[in-house]
Amino acid sequence: MIHALTYMLLAAALYGDLRERRIPNILTFTGMGLGLMMQLAFHGWAGLASSLLGLALGFLLLFPLFALGKFGGGDVKLLAAIGALRGLHFVWRASVLGLVMGGVLALGFVIYHREFGYVAMGFAHGGYRTQRTYPYSPAIALGVLFADLGWLL
């Protein structure tokens, strides 16, 4: 049940992020609340504790990048909701895998937009940065999927 809810949350977040470049608060806060309640109902106080710690870790992992203007608030809240639904250890694995997937997607993004040479030279010399942005929810979704498949145990 929690797995299905996780993927429903991710599907709705992906839709909003890819279509409108925003993840609605109603979606993320509902995910957080349901995660806390379901973990308490299914696993008692230990489940609630893991859910709260997962929510906090999911939030804290992306918040510094949000504060620097590198991520959107919806991405931060989405990872926090995943943490509330699935717990501390899962959100850690999913976020590490999501970070790797985000790098792969970013590389594909700059290659697709024919900016790889400019970005590589800018990285080496600090002179060029693309002004384009891309949604991070696909990387989070892939991180969750690969964590569920047992990658990075």
C-alpha positions, -999 to 999 in steps of 0.1 A, spaced: 0 0 0 28 25 9 47 15 -23 16 22 -44 10 56 -27 47 65 -32 44 59 -69 11 77 -72 27 107 -55 57 105 -78 35 102 -109 15 133 -99 47 152 -90 63 143 -124 32 154 -142 31 188 -125 68 194 -127 72 184 -163 41 203 -175 41 234 -153 75 233 -136 59 232 -101 50 205 -77 18 216 -58 20 219 -20 -13 200 -16 4 170 -31 36 171 -11 20 179 23 -7 153 17 21 128 10 39 138 42 7 135 63 -3 101 49 32 88 53 33 97 90 -2 83 96 4 51 76 37 44 92 22 49 127 -8 26 118 13 -2 102 44 -1 123 35 17 155 58 42 172 89 29 156 73 34 122 63 70 131 99 77 144 114 64 111 89 84 91 97 116 110 134 110 106 129 102 69 109 134 65 136 154 82 164 139 62 146 142 29 140 179 37 176 186 50 193 169 21 179 194 -5 172 225 16 207 239 14 206 237 -24 171 253 -23 185 281 -1 212 287 -27 187 288 -55 197 256 -72 166 236 -65 129 244 -62 109 241 -30 87 215 -45 117 192 -50 126 196 -13 91 189 -1 88 159 -25 119 142 -11 106 150 24 73 133 15 91 103 2 110 102 35 77 103 55 62 75 34 92 52 33 114 61 62 149 71 70 170 44 54 150 43 22 151 81 16 189 80 21 193 54 -6 168 70 -29 184 104 -26 219 91 -33 206 72 -64 186 103 -73 218 124 -72 235 100 -96 205 100 -119 203 138 -117 239 140 -129 231 116 -158 200 135 -167 219 168 -166 246 155 -188 219 143 -213 203 177 -210 234 197 -219 242 173 -248 207 175 -261 209 213 -261 243 212 -277 260 230 -247 283 203 -236 314 219 -249 305 253 -234 297 238 -200 329 217 -200 350 247 -208 331 267 -182 337 240 -156 374 240 -164 377 278 -164 347 290 -145 334 311 -174 302 295 -187 270 284 -171 239 274 -189 209 295 -181 185 266 -187 170 247 -158 154 213 -157 130 196 -133 146 174 -106 115 152 -100 125 127 -127 158 122 -109 140 117 -76 116 92 -92 144 72 -107 162 72 -74 131 58 -57 127 32 -85 163 20 -83 162 20 -45 131 -2 -47 149 -25 -71 176 -30 -45 204 -9 -59 227 5 -32 216 -17 -3 
